Amino acid sequence: MPWRSKARSTDPMKVSAWVSRMIGDRLRWRYAAVLCVLLVAFGVRFYRLGDQSLWEDEIFTAIQASQPVTEMLKWTASDIHPPGYYLLVGGMARVFGWTDWTPSLVTDWLWRWLSAMAGTLAVAVTCRLGSGWFGRYVGLSAAWLLSLSPVAVRYSQEARMHELFLLLAALSTWCLARALAAPGGRGRWKWWLGYIAATVASLYTLYFGFVVLAVQAGWVSVYWLHRCKTTRAHDVPRNFLAAVAAALAIYLPWWPVVIQMVSERLALHGVETSAVAWSPLAFAQRAISSLGPDQGVGLWLGLALWALTVLIGCRRRPDLAALGGLWIALPVALALVYRDPRAQHMRYAFLLPVYLIFMASGAMLLARRLPAGLARVAAYVALLTVLTTASTVSLTEVYHPVKTGWRAAADYLVERTRPGDVIVHDPLFDSGRYLGYYYRGPAEIVTPAVLVASLPTRLPGMRASGGRVWAVTRFEPRPVAAMRPVTFPGLIISEPVVPVYEPEMLTAALVDLMRQAVAVAPDWAARATAEGIMAPDPAAARAACNLYLGDLLRVTGHLTEAIAAYEATVLDAPTPSSWATLGEAYQEADRDQEAVQAYQRAVALQPRWQGPATAAAAALATAGQWTAAAAEYHAVIFREQDKTVND
């Protein structure tokens, strides 16, 4: 029979052709599978990318990145993030010119596209990294899980640095893995150079880059200890230390900022700056749950599969076991040490590539407990299906988030405000800054204290032009006959129905509005956290409202009430600036000894204010010269504050 004789052919040329076809087919299917995963990752990240208004942190990105480079660097020197992301996205914005456009759906899309692209590339890097460690099926599966990860997709659709950092952390780990795999190869230098570049970029993107570097150092140490007797590993420590030294040298321009930030953090360490109850167990649970893919079966199944790989699957590769364990444990442990209760997705999104690789490897280990054949394949597919389903279901929340409607609210105000109008904003989470980004109308946006202080000179012009006072708040104020509430997601616009020009009436209304803000701040913070808008600290929110209330009472001449509001501020948020403000109010009320004590609290928490001048002020206080000491402290503290603002 023809087919039988063909099957038994031993012609070398035919056998070679058959093998080539088989290899070619397998490669084509493999590349096709990777391409499909990347297309899915691209699609879910760019889907509805510009639909929602930028939320608060994204608006901060747009504001920061739009500044001249020198101004942006000065601002980020006092920010919680380094300047790398702002430099990159701001550079693109200036090249393509959208910083000059009126904020809209289009500009929102443009601010976010870098994160979406970084998220897509991270899927490709995860595939290569997982394939090198545990085989191509694990690498492809991990890439698939990352492509649909709700946490990764969420931050791929935000104009923030977290998805870029996820990509850079995975990229540096992949380059390091390739450098370790062939330490004596001719091409090793390019992987070490790649590792240096990715590490430097990650350090300039998020300070968590130092945590990734520490984990990688632990990985390399175990790798070398396990293989130190082999000729392939003898130069690993030297190469790694040289690469780290090169990366830290390139980071040298930013070291003064890091040192200053660490010193300020150490000054605050041990000071209760939040009234939020601290529970290490609850913190750890939130940290783990932030990895996803959901809050139910998928979460615990994924965690179990990760643990299976760390504890059992890496017995022949203890270095990988160390990496997998440290990759999750070290960031969470550091947050526990610093008693930071804000275990949010943004803090742990960068863990996902390695975490999902170990998760997919755990699924493979579990499936291999079954006999080879269909049962093993079915078990592996079933585990991936459960994880995929959990991710897919949770993705619906990513596309329908509850975000503050700044864009829609600003559009409404632009249509209805006119020259002479004034818009007052509340103090909850810097509302004026975010409204001002979108609003391009004729009205002026001010704080209540600024409006009241300017009423004597402002009111004649408002009467002549028919100007009105609007209010934009994050809470619904008590009904007022002269105002009509207009609701947007997370915002209430109080639209004036009848113009009011009596200064006493306006002042009383604004004081009452700020007292309402103080009362609702903790509930607003809890509701915002529950709805996923943001995670504000309830105590910090109330402190901000008390600060605004104090400023307003102070300009109206009610100094005793203002001091009471400032005292409530430092109870909720004992920061250097809040203590300094309280000290200034005490000094204004001729309570110089209390002013000195408040200033001393401020100086103790802010290393930048410490020096010979404050030491001289302390000597005056010791001598009982309270008035002179208060004046000296005031001069030093507010000179430094003005210098910071002007710089």
C-alpha atoms as one frame of an Amber mdcrd trajectory, in Angstrom:
protein
   0.000   0.000   0.000   1.394   3.407  -0.939   0.845   5.143   2.456   2.519
   2.231   4.306   5.640   2.237   2.134   5.878   6.022   2.464   5.709   5.855
   6.256   8.532   3.329   6.366  10.791   5.331   4.087  14.312   5.782   5.406
  15.432   8.186   2.716  17.510  10.777   4.660  16.322  13.605   2.435  12.663
  12.788   3.055  13.176  12.378   6.793  14.988  15.714   6.932  12.202  17.423
   5.003   9.568  15.912   7.327  11.466  17.085  10.439  11.852  20.561   8.964
   8.127  20.751   8.250   7.282  19.619  11.779   9.649  22.141  13.367   8.390
  24.881  11.088   4.755  24.099  11.903   5.446  24.109  15.652   7.318  27.401
  15.438   4.532  28.950  13.397   1.911  27.800  15.925   4.030  29.072  18.813
   4.509  32.486  17.229   0.833  32.596  16.316  -0.124  31.865  19.928   2.190
  34.596  21.230   0.823  37.032  18.658  -2.758  36.242  19.704  -1.910  36.869
  23.354  -0.282  40.192  22.462  -3.286  41.216  20.373  -5.593  40.438  23.291
  -3.339  42.421  25.625  -3.305  45.342  23.200  -7.062  45.233  22.721  -8.095
  45.117  26.369  -5.666  47.927  27.241  -6.666  50.328  24.484 -10.397  49.588
  24.710 -12.262  52.717  25.914  -8.938  54.261  26.871 -10.136  57.868  26.799
 -13.757  57.434  27.852 -13.314  58.398  31.485 -12.063  61.746  32.697  -8.551
  61.753  34.075  -8.756  61.125  37.779  -6.855  63.100  40.402  -3.407  61.502
  40.156  -3.593  61.479  36.354  -4.366  65.197  36.327  -1.320  65.668  38.520
   0.671  63.794  35.855  -0.617  66.088  33.111   0.156  69.205  35.157   3.629
  68.062  36.175   4.651  66.719  32.777   3.501  69.906  31.018   5.871  72.109
  33.015   9.301  73.112  31.711  11.842  70.438  32.586  13.636  72.534  35.199
  10.378  73.395  36.978   9.218  69.785  36.846  12.477  68.554  38.367  12.145
  71.031  41.234   8.608  69.866  41.947   9.424  66.167  41.802  12.346  66.706
  44.166   9.713  67.150  46.888   7.262  64.616  45.451   6.886  60.943  46.386
   7.973  59.800  42.900  11.164  60.423  40.889  10.986  62.316  37.576  11.560
  59.560  35.003   7.962  58.999  33.966   7.184  62.719  33.872  10.238  63.340
  31.684   9.217  60.611  29.246   5.524  61.397  28.897   6.166  65.142  29.044
   8.759  64.857  26.296   6.293  63.045  24.053   3.597  65.603  24.862   5.870
  68.468  23.856   7.027  66.725  20.678   3.450  66.117  19.511   2.157  69.362
  20.983  -0.832  68.218  23.012   0.249  70.221  26.069  -1.127  73.278  24.231
  -4.495  71.677  23.501  -7.614  72.202  25.568  -8.040  69.142  27.823 -10.556
  66.760  26.271 -11.213  63.103  25.538  -8.416  63.189  22.947  -5.776  64.574
  25.312  -6.891  62.140  28.019  -6.279  59.281  25.560  -2.883  60.674  24.646
  -1.769  60.985  28.274  -2.705  57.338  28.834  -1.399  55.654  25.715   2.159
  55.236  27.058   0.855  53.154  29.967  -1.259  51.034  27.622   1.734  50.390
  25.376   3.971  49.589  28.350   1.395  47.086  29.582   1.322  45.363  26.202
   5.115  45.131  26.023   5.196  43.759  29.569   3.142  40.797  28.357   5.811
  39.994  25.749   8.620  40.275  28.316   6.711  38.030  30.720   6.376  35.390
  28.008  10.122  35.361  27.371  11.020  35.428  31.064   8.670  32.583  31.975
   9.787  30.504  28.988  13.403  30.779  30.062  12.666  29.656  33.610   9.968
  27.005  33.279   9.418  26.318  29.580   7.431  27.869  26.779   4.003  26.654
  27.956   4.447  28.307  31.342   5.757  31.480  29.703   2.821  31.650  27.306
   0.327  30.921  30.090   1.802  33.621  32.336   1.659  36.107  29.465  -1.984
  35.176  28.889  -2.838  35.696  32.552  -1.054  39.057  32.576  -2.846  40.146
  29.417  -6.188  39.780  31.235  -5.090  40.709  34.763  -7.571  43.327  36.051
  -4.861  45.036  38.088  -2.477  45.244  35.132  -5.222  46.408  32.755  -6.361
  49.033  35.244  -2.932  50.618  35.486  -2.394  50.239  31.754  -5.318  52.650
  31.395  -3.996  55.293  33.775  -1.618  58.132  33.035   0.667  57.142  35.887
   4.067  55.510  36.193   2.985  52.184  37.696   2.556  50.216  34.459   5.805
  51.548  33.043   7.532  50.440  36.235   5.920  47.001  35.900   7.480  46.718
  32.436  10.894  47.929  33.607  10.969  45.609  36.628  10.149  42.637  34.388
  12.647  43.782  31.761  15.515  44.167  34.235  14.741  40.730  35.679  14.708
  39.176  32.202  18.029  40.798  31.264  19.537  39.591  34.532  18.212  36.076
  33.932  19.773  36.013  30.461  23.075  37.351  31.814  23.137  34.651  34.501
  22.217  31.902  32.050  25.386  32.390  30.010  27.922  34.253  32.151  30.815
  33.115  29.954  29.163  33.634  26.605  30.321  36.149  24.051  27.041  38.044
  24.145  26.810  38.369  27.901  27.844  42.028  27.869  24.716  43.085  25.997
  22.508  41.516  28.683  24.455  43.202  31.445  24.128  46.506  29.597  20.414
  45.859  29.182  20.154  45.130  32.887  21.933  48.384  33.759  19.678  50.407
  31.454  16.456  48.816  32.734  17.547  49.198  36.363  18.412  52.875  35.945
  15.105  53.512  34.186  13.179  51.735  36.942  14.957  53.719  39.679  14.063
  56.968  37.926  10.447  55.801  37.556   9.563  54.587  41.075  11.516  54.374
  44.302  10.298  50.781  44.495  13.151  50.147  42.065  15.409  49.846  45.105
  13.177  47.038  46.404  13.439  45.198  43.081  17.200  45.670  43.199  17.331
  44.184  46.712  15.285  41.163  45.621  17.547  40.634  42.618  20.598  40.840
  44.885  19.122  38.047  47.010  18.456  36.012  43.885  22.015  36.430  42.592
  23.461  35.572  46.014  21.576  32.273  46.213  22.389  31.566  42.556  26.107
  31.990  43.211  26.083  30.006  46.469  24.298  27.153  44.719  26.660  27.151
  41.724  29.872  28.608  43.106  31.754  25.381  42.439  31.063  25.585  38.720
  33.245  27.522  36.341  30.160  29.168  34.847  29.284  31.045  38.049  32.616
  32.214  39.421  32.363  35.700  37.922  28.647  36.260  38.659  29.132  38.338
  41.858  31.737  40.530  40.187  29.576  41.154  37.119  26.460  41.827  39.179
  28.201  44.226  41.547  29.761  46.043  38.603  26.352  46.375  36.939  24.730
  47.652  40.149  27.583  50.100  40.703  27.167  51.413  37.163  23.409  51.817
  37.635  23.820  53.647  40.938  26.490  55.878  39.408  24.121  56.894  36.609
  21.526  57.583  39.319  24.001  59.903  41.064  22.236  63.189  40.107  19.161
  62.102  42.074  20.953  60.791  45.161  20.713  64.097  47.104  16.931  63.982
  46.693  16.800  60.373  47.879  18.951  61.147  50.912  16.775  64.150  51.804
  13.608  62.093  51.417  14.973  59.294  53.610  16.011  61.754  56.318  12.538
  63.297  56.324  10.966  59.853  56.475  13.170  58.906  59.418  12.183  62.134
  61.172   8.530  61.162  60.802   9.097  57.514  61.712   7.262  56.668  64.895
   5.073  59.786  64.700   1.408  58.945  64.336   0.359  60.977  61.310  -2.923
  59.170  60.805  -5.867  58.248  62.939  -6.497  55.139  60.858  -6.423  51.980
  62.966  -3.425  49.819  62.104  -3.769  46.071  61.754  -0.798  44.134  60.310
  -2.998  41.121  59.522  -5.564  43.223  57.688  -2.742  44.995  55.859  -1.221
  41.703  54.693  -4.623  40.498  53.499  -5.182  43.682  51.476  -1.691  43.472
  50.033  -2.231  39.898  48.859  -5.712  40.612  47.540  -4.311  43.499  45.473
  -2.602  40.940  43.223  -5.920  39.534  41.988  -7.207  38.187  39.696 -10.308
  38.561  41.890 -11.244  38.533  45.557 -12.553  34.970  45.622 -11.503  31.588
  44.265  -9.074  33.038  41.729  -7.157  34.938  44.414  -6.569  31.948  46.693
  -5.985  29.502  43.845  -3.343  31.806  42.384  -1.663  32.252  45.758  -1.610
  28.485  46.325  -0.083  27.854  42.893   2.594  30.492  43.517   3.435  28.899
  46.875   3.564  25.451  45.251   6.253  26.619  42.840   8.262  28.390  45.551
   8.165  25.476  48.004   8.271  22.442  45.708   8.752  23.364  42.079  12.174
  24.985  42.503  13.977  22.313  44.495  16.590  22.062  41.753  16.732  25.845
  41.408  16.888  27.296  44.940  17.787  30.652  43.438  14.400  30.795  41.705
  12.685  29.760  44.935  14.444  32.639  46.684  13.452  35.045  43.928   9.808
  33.954  43.938   9.548  34.211  47.706  11.393  37.514  48.093   9.549  39.037
  45.152   6.310  38.989  47.166   7.536  38.965  50.756  10.030  41.841  50.757
   7.771  44.668  49.467   4.973  43.681  51.851   7.404  43.330  54.769   8.855
  46.794  54.150   5.384  48.320  54.160   4.658  46.521  57.432   7.847  47.902
  58.973   6.926  51.440  57.972   3.312  50.912  59.147   1.853  52.133  55.891
  -1.845  51.158  55.804  -2.374  52.091  52.151  -1.983  48.648  50.576  -3.349
  49.577  47.191  -3.018  47.984  43.778  -0.603  50.658  42.633   1.946  49.578
  45.212   2.078  45.949  44.111   1.150  45.916  40.425   4.832  45.546  39.486
   4.900  42.136  41.211   2.498  40.621  38.695   4.833  39.336  35.915   6.992
  37.182  38.209   4.016  36.280  40.407   1.998  35.059  37.420   4.966  33.097
  36.051   5.214  31.219  39.337   1.444  30.812  39.351   1.455  29.250  35.871
   4.362  27.021  36.886   2.354  25.864  39.903  -0.524  24.934  37.624   1.878
  22.905  35.485   3.289  21.144  38.566  -0.179  20.262  39.758  -1.196  18.942
  36.345   1.921  16.776  36.139   0.738  14.863  39.175  -1.639  13.164  36.773
  -0.605  10.539  34.197   0.754  11.884  30.937  -1.861  12.365  28.272  -5.277
  13.934  27.998  -5.921  14.052  31.766  -2.802  16.123  32.376  -3.639  18.550
  29.587  -7.238  18.819  30.773  -6.161  19.578  34.345  -3.780  22.314  33.225
  -6.381  23.859  30.943  -8.989  23.686  33.716  -6.755  25.567  36.159  -5.984
  28.239  33.583  -9.686  28.474  32.737 -10.595  29.175  36.360  -7.969  31.914
  36.575  -8.948  33.329  33.178 -12.630  33.398  34.108 -11.875  35.183  37.369
  -9.851  37.804  35.499 -12.435  38.266  32.760 -15.288  38.757  35.221 -13.265
  41.326  37.166 -12.385  43.212  33.969 -15.917  44.608  33.828 -15.092  46.713
  36.886 -12.023  48.106  35.132 -14.090  49.452  32.239 -16.799  50.947  34.452
 -14.866  52.659  37.225 -16.326  55.303  39.489 -14.075  58.245  38.703 -14.578
  61.883  39.557 -16.260  63.663  36.644 -13.859  66.573  36.347 -14.117  66.810
  32.569 -17.915  66.869  32.469 -18.153  69.275  35.402 -15.650  71.654  33.798
 -17.525  71.546  30.484 -20.729  72.464  32.321 -19.029  75.394  34.043 -17.435
  76.637  30.817 -20.876  76.803  29.187 -22.524  78.693  32.067 -19.975  80.907
  33.773 -19.270  84.460  32.643 -16.691  87.177  33.357 -16.892  88.323  36.953
 -17.956  84.913  38.267 -16.005  83.204  41.032 -15.794  79.451  41.681 -15.092
  78.366  45.252 -13.815  74.833  45.833 -13.697  72.655  48.920 -10.469  71.303
  50.477 -11.144  67.620  49.901  -8.159  66.184  48.039  -7.006  69.361  46.305
 -10.204  69.983  44.344  -9.140  73.373  42.998  -6.065  71.996  41.241  -7.990
  69.268  39.435 -10.922  71.447  38.432  -8.494  74.092  37.190  -6.839  71.610
  34.838 -10.021  71.071  32.805 -11.741  74.413  33.317 -10.935  76.996  30.624
 -13.747  79.456  31.308 -13.809  83.114  32.382 -14.423  82.581  36.115 -11.669
  82.616  38.729 -11.180  79.519  40.900 -10.318  80.439  44.507 -10.361  79.083
  48.044 -13.004  80.376  50.483 -10.376  82.310  52.453  -9.063  84.043  49.319
 -12.579  85.026  48.263 -13.524  86.449  51.661 -10.244  88.360  51.939 -10.825
  89.922  48.506 -14.527  90.774  48.914 -14.007  94.489  49.679 -12.257  95.039
  46.342 -14.054  92.334  44.366 -17.724  93.054  45.100 -18.047  96.365  43.181
 -16.840  94.708  40.000 -19.095  91.701  40.563 -22.135  93.948  40.987 -21.287
  95.818  37.798 -20.785  92.661  35.715 -23.469  90.530  37.338 -20.828  88.161
  38.653 -21.911  85.234  40.792 -20.318  82.896  43.318 -20.342  79.201  42.407
 -19.212  76.313  44.587 -17.740  72.957  43.578 -17.617  70.339  46.329 -17.080
  66.611  46.664 -20.036  66.375  49.037 -23.637  67.542  48.765 -24.076  70.728
  50.810 -27.208  71.532  52.734 -29.884  73.045  50.453 -29.708  76.816  50.046
 -32.442  78.818  48.353 -29.973  80.844  46.296 -28.171  77.772  44.889 -29.179
  74.863  42.668 -27.219  71.592  43.011 -25.976  69.942  39.804 -24.579  66.442
  40.285 -21.650  64.833  38.493 -19.755  61.644  39.440 -18.042  62.469  42.717
 -18.834  66.200  42.463 -21.604  68.672  43.244 -21.779  72.041  41.497 -23.776
  74.583  43.491 -25.050  76.845  40.716 -26.199  80.324  41.811 -29.848  81.011
  41.078 -29.846  84.457  42.680 -26.652  86.549  42.855 -25.599  87.509  46.386
 -23.454  90.579  47.031 -23.754  91.066  50.808 -20.306  90.294  52.274 -21.690
  89.166  55.640 -24.055  86.714  53.969 -21.351  85.341  51.675 -18.893  84.976
  54.549 -21.412  83.180  56.761 -22.348  80.838  53.907 -18.710  79.954  53.229
 -17.931  79.351  56.910 -20.951  77.072  57.115 -19.813  75.247  53.956 -16.369
  74.604  55.467 -17.911  73.371  58.727 -19.989  70.951  56.675 -16.807  69.778
  54.944 -15.166  69.080  58.313 -18.184  67.060  59.423 -18.469  64.926  56.284
 -14.746  64.422  55.540 -14.287  61.001  57.249 -17.466  59.597  55.697 -16.493
  60.986  52.308 -13.063  59.323  52.557 -14.608  55.984  53.510 -17.121  56.204
  50.665 -14.467  57.180  48.114 -12.373  54.182  49.165 -15.348  51.812  48.994
 -16.319  53.087  45.532 -12.760  52.770  44.237 -12.409  56.456  43.326  -9.301
  56.826  45.479  -8.138  55.840  48.958  -7.901  59.058  50.990  -6.942  58.921
  54.639 -10.060  59.944  56.650  -7.974  61.820  59.202  -5.977  63.624  56.510
  -9.209  64.602  54.745 -10.634  66.076  57.940  -7.322  67.821  58.639  -7.436
  69.506  55.221 -10.969  70.722  55.908 -10.004  72.071  59.331  -7.059  73.849
  57.723  -9.355  75.565  55.202 -11.795  76.413  57.983  -8.983  77.873  60.080
  -7.722  79.983  57.169 -11.242  81.283  56.550 -11.887  82.130  60.208  -8.496
  83.790  60.408  -9.171  86.234  57.562 -12.553  87.081  59.113 -10.865  88.012
  62.388 -12.093  85.046  64.438  -8.601  84.093  65.568  -9.604  82.008  68.597
 -11.873  79.831  66.462  -9.180  79.628  63.795  -6.667  78.370  66.367  -9.153
  75.704  67.469  -9.441  74.558  63.842  -5.648  74.475  63.451  -5.313  72.495
  66.690  -7.769  69.961  65.278  -5.636  69.859  62.129  -2.457  68.819  63.949
  -4.371  66.190  65.911  -5.354  64.506  62.644  -2.223  65.271  60.609   0.790
  66.405  62.666   2.882  67.390  59.657   5.601  70.067  59.633   3.431  72.514
  57.685   0.384  72.057  59.941   2.474  72.659  63.081   4.021  75.734  61.434
   0.589  77.138  60.587  -0.591  76.595  64.154   2.553  78.280  65.465   1.950
  81.306  63.257  -1.638  81.596  64.525  -0.449  81.368  68.140   2.117  84.060
  67.409  -0.543  86.287  65.870  -2.605  85.867  69.061   0.419  86.834  71.211
   0.658  83.310  72.623   4.391  83.208  72.002   5.313  80.288  74.255   2.748
  78.061  72.553   3.950  79.375  69.195   7.519  78.353  70.016   6.396  74.880
  71.062   4.456  74.448  67.810   7.409  75.689  65.753   9.718  73.270  67.564
   7.392  70.393  66.644   7.520  71.520  63.031  11.324  71.781  62.976  11.711
  68.345  64.581   9.726  66.818  61.709  11.438  68.714  58.877  15.241  68.283
  58.592  15.442  71.092  56.004  14.515  73.601  58.699  17.157  72.398  61.133
  20.414  74.315  61.422  22.217  77.153  63.192  19.254  79.543  62.901  16.783
  77.202  64.587  19.433  76.285  67.149  19.685  79.994  67.992  15.907  80.159
  68.284  15.979  77.170  70.633  18.571  78.959  72.789  16.290  81.994  73.027
  13.431  79.731  74.079  15.596  78.100  76.742  16.349  81.574  78.087  12.626
  82.306  78.291  12.695  84.902  75.500   9.527  83.556  73.896   8.728  86.516
  71.652  12.223  86.643  70.167  12.332  82.859  69.810   8.968  82.798  68.047
  10.092  85.527  65.660  13.321  83.657  64.880  11.517  80.371  64.276   8.960
  82.132  62.073  11.661  83.768  59.989  13.490  80.482  59.409  10.470  78.285
  58.724   8.566  80.593  56.416  11.708  81.714  54.619  12.381  78.051  53.825
   8.761  77.523  52.780   8.878  80.548  50.470  12.189  79.322  49.068  10.666
  75.911  48.342   7.679  77.484  46.584   9.825  79.891  44.560  12.303  77.169
  43.638
